[in-house]
């Protein structure tokens, strides 16, 4: 069904329309009163002389009322539907009015000095801190942050995220050469003897395993002996191998300069040098690295890790009592407390906000003001006329009412002066 202006009006606009109609009725009533007074006074002024003054006042009131009616009506539409030039100003010049209004706002409001002056007089950080440190407000901020984070996580495609992780890993982990930096890093570790702790841990772990797994040596060597060797010899060989292994590992544990330790030091030093200078060693490292990262199992582990992290985050964000949500609220309150009590932080935040606002105004004020221009241009002329009339029309009807009164007083004053200057007129 066709939409009428009434169906498009908000309750506030409908109330404005009712008030406008009452004022129009009052202004029209004043004109009618003046017209009736004029008719009565004009008909009886020959018999009652003072009615001439009433007639003059009524004449002036009617002229003032009609003139102001014409002026007010000409703003919004053609008076009596007659296309008189320079009438229906708002609907015919709607776009120009929108551009002028946009330029006015851009020039007088979206100006750096105006914005900076206003922000300088407002304790933004302190007020923000006072608001944030309230538990109810902190809870609200936390809930809104959780809602936004949940929406972002749900909007993310798992395949896209996994692909992004893979691309980042390839760019920052796989593509760069590992040989030279790894060799340099290993060389510094060996030079500083920082690897001795790892060697001690490995030796201690072997010793612990040997003490706990003596039975593992049963048959380890003896099974390779000829079948004609007596069983007793088998046991002797296995025990000897185990005892020699224990003795060896104890010797390595006890002697910091044991040949085995020195051999490890030499091997690590050679490996560090080869990683930096031997193309074949670097190629082996790069090949092993690529094989590991290109393994389907590694890809599956990455996908599983992302899904686990995502589901864990979603569960924590959805639970108001979760540790994550509680921590968010706590951080918000702590920030609010600092903003309220830390004068230096207040100055920094106020300066940041002011500088950011001035930057945005300087850079985008024309775009911001164009919202007004573009919005007005999209409005239908009749709708624009109605919106503006509802906002200011009631005050304009007071102009009609005042014009009636002023016109009546002016007519009375002119007639009185004329009679005083020209007796018998």
C-alpha positions as CSV (number, residue, x, y, z in Angstrom):
1,X,0.0,0.0,0.0
2,X,1.3,3.5,-0.7
3,X,3.1,5.1,2.2
4,X,1.7,8.4,3.5
5,X,3.8,10.8,5.5
6,X,1.9,10.0,8.6
7,X,2.8,6.3,8.5
8,X,6.5,7.3,8.2
9,X,6.5,9.6,11.2
10,X,7.9,8.6,14.6
11,X,5.8,9.2,17.7
12,X,7.8,12.3,18.4
13,X,7.2,13.7,14.9
14,X,3.5,12.9,15.2
15,X,3.4,14.9,18.4
16,X,5.2,17.8,16.6
17,X,2.6,17.6,13.9
18,X,-0.3,17.9,16.4
19,X,1.5,20.9,18.0
20,X,2.0,22.5,14.5
21,X,-1.6,22.1,13.6
22,X,-2.7,23.8,16.9
23,X,-0.4,26.7,16.1
24,X,-1.7,27.0,12.6
25,X,-5.2,27.0,13.9
26,X,-4.3,29.8,16.4
27,X,-2.6,31.9,13.7
28,X,-5.6,31.4,11.4
29,X,-8.0,32.2,14.2
30,X,-6.2,35.5,14.8
31,X,-6.6,36.3,11.1
32,X,-10.3,35.5,11.2
33,X,-10.7,37.6,14.4
34,X,-9.1,40.5,12.6
35,X,-11.3,40.0,9.5
36,X,-14.5,39.9,11.6
37,X,-13.3,43.0,13.5
38,X,-12.7,44.8,10.2
39,X,-16.1,43.9,8.8
40,X,-17.9,45.0,11.9
41,X,-15.9,48.2,12.4
42,X,-16.1,49.1,8.7
43,X,-19.9,48.7,8.8
44,X,-20.5,50.8,11.9
45,X,-17.7,53.3,11.9
46,X,-20.0,56.0,10.5
47,X,-22.2,55.8,13.5
48,X,-19.5,55.0,16.1
49,X,-16.4,57.0,15.4
50,X,-13.9,55.1,17.6
51,X,-14.6,52.0,15.5
52,X,-12.4,53.6,12.8
53,X,-9.5,52.9,15.0
54,X,-10.6,49.3,15.3
55,X,-10.9,49.1,11.6
56,X,-7.4,50.5,11.1
57,X,-6.0,48.0,13.6
58,X,-7.9,45.2,12.0
59,X,-6.6,46.2,8.5
60,X,-3.0,46.3,9.7
61,X,-3.5,42.9,11.5
62,X,-4.9,41.3,8.4
63,X,-2.1,42.7,6.2
64,X,0.5,41.5,8.7
65,X,-1.1,38.1,9.1
66,X,-1.4,37.6,5.3
67,X,2.2,38.8,4.7
68,X,3.7,36.5,7.3
69,X,1.4,33.6,6.1
70,X,2.8,34.1,2.6
71,X,6.4,34.3,3.8
72,X,6.1,31.1,6.0
73,X,4.2,29.2,3.4
74,X,6.7,30.2,0.7
75,X,9.4,28.3,2.6
76,X,7.7,25.0,2.2
77,X,5.3,25.1,-0.7
78,X,3.7,27.4,-3.4
79,X,1.1,29.6,-1.7
80,X,-2.4,28.5,-2.8
81,X,-0.6,26.1,-5.3
82,X,0.4,29.1,-7.5
83,X,4.0,28.7,-8.7
84,X,5.1,32.1,-7.8
85,X,8.9,32.7,-8.3
86,X,11.0,32.2,-5.2
87,X,8.4,30.2,-3.3
88,X,8.6,26.5,-2.2
89,X,12.2,27.3,-1.4
90,X,13.0,24.2,0.7
91,X,11.8,21.5,-1.8
92,X,13.2,23.3,-4.9
93,X,16.6,24.1,-3.3
94,X,16.9,21.0,-1.1
95,X,20.2,19.8,-2.4
96,X,21.7,23.3,-2.2
97,X,20.5,23.6,1.4
98,X,22.1,20.2,2.2
99,X,25.4,21.3,0.7
100,X,25.3,24.6,2.6
101,X,24.5,22.8,5.8
102,X,27.4,20.3,5.2
103,X,29.8,23.2,4.5
104,X,28.6,25.0,7.6
105,X,29.2,22.0,9.8
106,X,32.6,21.3,8.2
107,X,33.8,24.9,8.5
108,X,32.5,25.7,12.0
109,X,32.4,22.4,13.9
110,X,34.9,20.0,12.2
111,X,37.8,22.3,12.6
112,X,41.0,21.3,14.4
113,X,41.2,24.2,16.9
114,X,37.5,23.8,17.8
115,X,37.9,20.0,18.4
116,X,41.1,20.4,20.3
117,X,39.7,23.2,22.5
118,X,36.6,21.2,23.4
119,X,38.6,18.0,24.2
120,X,41.2,20.0,26.2
121,X,38.4,21.2,28.5
122,X,37.1,17.7,29.0
123,X,38.8,15.2,31.4
124,X,38.3,12.3,29.0
125,X,40.6,9.8,30.7
126,X,39.4,10.5,34.2
127,X,35.7,10.2,33.3
128,X,36.4,7.1,31.3
129,X,38.4,5.6,34.2
130,X,35.6,6.4,36.7
131,X,33.1,4.7,34.4
132,X,35.3,1.6,33.8
133,X,36.2,0.9,37.4
134,X,32.6,0.4,38.3
135,X,32.0,-3.4,38.6
136,X,28.8,-3.3,36.6
137,X,30.4,-1.3,33.8
138,X,33.5,-3.5,33.7
139,X,31.2,-6.5,33.5
140,X,29.4,-4.9,30.5
141,X,32.7,-4.1,28.8
142,X,33.9,-7.7,29.3
143,X,30.6,-9.1,28.0
144,X,30.8,-6.9,24.9
145,X,34.4,-7.8,24.3
146,X,33.5,-11.5,24.7
147,X,30.6,-11.1,22.2
148,X,32.9,-9.4,19.6
149,X,35.7,-11.9,20.1
150,X,33.1,-14.8,19.7
151,X,31.7,-13.3,16.6
152,X,35.2,-12.9,15.1
153,X,36.2,-16.5,16.0
154,X,33.0,-17.8,14.5
155,X,33.4,-15.8,11.4
156,X,36.9,-17.2,10.8
157,X,37.1,-20.1,8.4
158,X,39.1,-23.0,9.9
159,X,40.6,-23.7,6.5
160,X,41.6,-20.1,5.9
161,X,43.2,-19.9,9.4
162,X,45.1,-23.1,8.9
163,X,46.2,-21.9,5.4
164,X,47.3,-18.7,7.0
165,X,49.3,-20.5,9.7
166,X,50.8,-22.7,7.0
167,X,51.8,-19.7,4.9
168,X,53.3,-17.9,7.9
169,X,55.2,-21.0,8.9
170,X,56.5,-21.4,5.4
171,X,57.5,-17.8,5.1
172,X,59.1,-17.4,8.5
173,X,60.2,-20.9,9.3
174,X,60.7,-23.0,6.2
175,X,61.9,-20.6,3.6
176,X,64.7,-18.9,5.7
177,X,68.0,-20.8,5.8
178,X,68.5,-22.5,9.2
179,X,72.0,-23.8,8.7
180,X,74.1,-20.6,9.2
181,X,72.1,-19.2,12.2
182,X,71.8,-22.7,13.8
183,X,75.6,-23.2,13.3
184,X,76.4,-19.8,14.8
185,X,74.0,-20.4,17.7
186,X,75.4,-23.9,18.3
187,X,79.0,-22.6,18.1
188,X,78.3,-20.0,20.8
189,X,76.8,-22.6,23.0
190,X,79.8,-24.9,22.6
191,X,82.3,-22.1,23.1
192,X,80.5,-21.1,26.3
193,X,80.3,-24.7,27.5
194,X,76.6,-24.1,27.9
195,X,75.9,-27.6,26.4
196,X,77.4,-29.4,29.4
197,X,74.2,-29.3,31.3
198,X,72.4,-31.1,28.5
199,X,75.1,-33.7,28.3
200,X,74.9,-34.3,32.1
201,X,71.2,-34.7,31.8
202,X,71.6,-37.2,29.0
203,X,74.3,-39.2,30.8
204,X,72.2,-39.2,34.1
205,X,69.2,-40.4,32.1
206,X,71.2,-43.2,30.6
207,X,72.5,-44.2,34.0
208,X,69.0,-44.3,35.5
209,X,67.8,-46.4,32.6
210,X,70.6,-48.9,32.9
211,X,70.0,-49.4,36.7
212,X,66.3,-49.9,36.0
213,X,66.6,-52.2,33.0
214,X,69.4,-54.7,33.6
215,X,67.2,-57.5,32.3
216,X,67.2,-55.8,28.9
217,X,70.8,-57.0,28.4
218,X,69.9,-60.7,28.7
219,X,70.6,-62.1,25.3
220,X,71.6,-58.8,23.8
221,X,75.0,-60.1,22.8
222,X,74.8,-63.8,23.7
223,X,72.2,-64.6,21.1
224,X,74.8,-63.8,18.5
225,X,77.3,-66.4,20.0
226,X,77.6,-69.9,18.3
227,X,75.2,-72.5,19.6
228,X,77.9,-74.7,20.9
229,X,79.0,-72.0,23.5
230,X,77.8,-73.1,27.0
231,X,74.9,-71.3,28.6
232,X,77.1,-70.2,31.4
233,X,79.2,-68.3,28.9
234,X,76.1,-66.7,27.5
235,X,75.2,-65.3,31.0
236,X,78.8,-64.2,31.6
237,X,78.9,-62.3,28.3
238,X,75.6,-60.5,28.9
239,X,76.6,-59.6,32.5
240,X,80.0,-58.3,31.3
241,X,78.3,-56.1,28.7
242,X,75.9,-54.7,31.2
243,X,78.6,-54.1,33.8
244,X,80.9,-52.4,31.3
245,X,78.1,-50.2,30.2
246,X,77.4,-49.2,33.8
247,X,81.0,-48.7,34.5
248,X,81.4,-46.6,31.3
249,X,78.5,-44.3,32.1
250,X,79.6,-43.9,35.7
251,X,83.1,-42.9,34.4
252,X,81.5,-40.3,32.1
253,X,79.4,-39.0,35.0
254,X,82.4,-38.7,37.3
255,X,85.0,-37.3,34.9
256,X,84.3,-33.8,33.2
257,X,87.3,-34.5,30.9
258,X,86.2,-38.0,29.9
259,X,87.1,-38.9,26.3
260,X,83.4,-39.4,25.6
261,X,82.6,-35.9,26.7
262,X,85.5,-34.5,24.7
263,X,84.3,-36.4,21.7
264,X,80.8,-34.9,22.1
265,X,82.4,-31.4,22.4
266,X,84.4,-32.0,19.2
267,X,81.4,-33.4,17.3
268,X,79.3,-30.4,18.3
269,X,82.0,-28.0,17.4
270,X,82.5,-29.7,14.0
271,X,78.7,-29.7,13.5
272,X,78.5,-26.0,14.2
273,X,81.3,-25.2,11.8
274,X,79.8,-27.5,9.1
275,X,76.3,-25.9,9.5
276,X,77.9,-22.5,8.8
277,X,80.4,-23.5,6.0
278,X,79.6,-26.9,4.6
279,X,76.9,-26.8,1.8
280,X,76.3,-30.5,2.1
281,X,75.5,-30.3,5.9
282,X,73.2,-27.3,5.3
283,X,71.4,-29.2,2.5
284,X,70.8,-32.1,4.8
285,X,69.3,-29.8,7.5
286,X,67.1,-28.1,5.0
287,X,65.9,-31.4,3.6
288,X,65.1,-32.7,7.1
289,X,63.3,-29.4,7.9
290,X,61.2,-29.5,4.8
291,X,60.3,-33.2,5.3
292,X,59.1,-32.5,8.9
293,X,57.0,-29.5,8.0
294,X,55.5,-31.1,4.9
295,X,54.5,-34.2,6.8
296,X,50.7,-34.7,6.8
297,X,51.0,-35.6,10.5
298,X,52.4,-32.1,11.2
299,X,49.5,-30.5,9.3
300,X,47.0,-32.6,11.2
301,X,48.6,-31.6,14.5
302,X,48.4,-27.9,13.5
303,X,44.8,-28.2,12.6
304,X,44.0,-30.0,15.8
305,X,45.9,-27.4,17.8
306,X,43.9,-24.6,16.2
307,X,40.6,-26.4,16.7
308,X,41.4,-27.1,20.3
309,X,42.5,-23.5,21.0
310,X,39.4,-22.1,19.2
311,X,36.9,-24.3,21.0
312,X,38.6,-23.5,24.3
313,X,38.4,-19.8,23.7
314,X,34.8,-20.0,22.7
315,X,33.9,-21.9,25.8
316,X,35.7,-19.5,28.0
317,X,34.2,-16.5,26.3
318,X,30.7,-17.9,26.7
319,X,31.0,-18.6,30.4
320,X,30.8,-15.4,32.5
321,X,32.5,-17.1,35.4
322,X,35.4,-18.5,33.3
323,X,39.0,-17.4,34.2
324,X,39.3,-15.6,30.9
325,X,36.1,-13.5,31.4
326,X,37.0,-12.8,35.1
327,X,40.5,-11.7,34.0
328,X,39.1,-9.4,31.3
329,X,36.8,-7.7,33.9
330,X,39.7,-7.4,36.3
331,X,41.9,-5.8,33.7
332,X,39.2,-3.4,32.7
333,X,38.7,-2.3,36.4
334,X,42.5,-2.0,36.8
335,X,42.7,0.2,33.8
336,X,39.8,2.3,35.1
337,X,41.5,2.6,38.5
338,X,44.7,3.8,36.9
339,X,43.0,6.3,34.6
340,X,41.2,7.7,37.7
341,X,44.2,8.0,39.9
342,X,47.3,8.4,37.7
343,X,47.6,12.0,36.6
344,X,50.5,11.3,34.2
345,X,48.5,8.5,32.5
346,X,45.5,10.8,32.3
347,X,47.6,13.5,30.5
348,X,49.0,10.9,28.0
349,X,45.6,9.4,27.3
350,X,44.0,12.9,26.9
351,X,46.8,13.9,24.5
352,X,46.4,10.7,22.5
353,X,42.6,11.1,22.2
354,X,43.0,14.8,21.3
355,X,45.7,14.1,18.7
356,X,43.7,11.3,17.2
357,X,40.5,13.3,17.0
358,X,42.3,16.3,15.4
359,X,44.0,13.9,12.9
360,X,40.7,12.4,11.9
361,X,39.0,15.8,11.7
362,X,41.8,17.3,9.6
363,X,42.0,14.2,7.3
364,X,38.3,13.2,7.0
365,X,36.2,16.3,7.9
366,X,35.0,16.7,4.3
367,X,34.0,13.1,4.2
368,X,32.2,13.4,7.5
369,X,30.4,16.5,6.5
370,X,29.4,14.9,3.2
371,X,27.2,12.5,5.1
372,X,24.9,15.5,5.7
373,X,25.0,16.5,2.0
374,X,24.5,13.0,0.7
375,X,21.7,12.2,3.2
376,X,19.8,15.4,2.3
377,X,20.2,14.7,-1.5
378,X,18.7,11.2,-1.0
379,X,15.6,12.6,0.8
380,X,12.4,13.0,-1.2
381,X,11.6,16.8,-1.6
382,X,8.2,16.3,0.0
383,X,9.7,14.3,2.9
384,X,12.4,16.9,3.4
385,X,9.8,19.6,3.5
386,X,7.8,17.8,6.1
387,X,10.8,17.0,8.3
388,X,11.9,20.6,8.4
389,X,8.4,22.0,8.8
390,X,7.8,19.7,11.7
391,X,11.0,20.8,13.4
392,X,10.6,24.6,13.0
393,X,7.1,25.0,11.7
394,X,5.5,25.6,15.2
395,X,7.9,28.5,15.8
396,X,7.2,29.9,12.4
397,X,3.5,30.0,13.2
398,X,4.3,32.2,16.1
399,X,5.8,34.6,13.5
400,X,2.3,34.6,11.8
401,X,0.7,35.3,15.2
402,X,3.2,38.0,16.0
403,X,2.8,39.5,12.6
404,X,-1.0,39.8,13.1
405,X,-0.5,41.6,16.4
406,X,2.3,43.8,15.2
407,X,0.4,44.6,12.0
408,X,-2.7,45.6,14.1
409,X,-0.6,47.8,16.3
410,X,1.2,49.3,13.3
411,X,-2.2,50.0,11.5
412,X,-3.6,51.6,14.7
413,X,-0.4,53.7,15.1
414,X,-0.4,54.9,11.5
415,X,-4.1,55.7,11.6
416,X,-3.8,57.6,14.9
417,X,-0.7,59.6,13.7
418,X,-2.5,60.4,10.4
419,X,-5.6,61.7,12.2
420,X,-3.4,63.7,14.6
421,X,-1.5,65.3,11.7
422,X,-4.5,65.8,9.4
423,X,-7.6,66.5,11.5
424,X,-10.9,65.5,9.9
425,X,-9.3,62.7,7.8
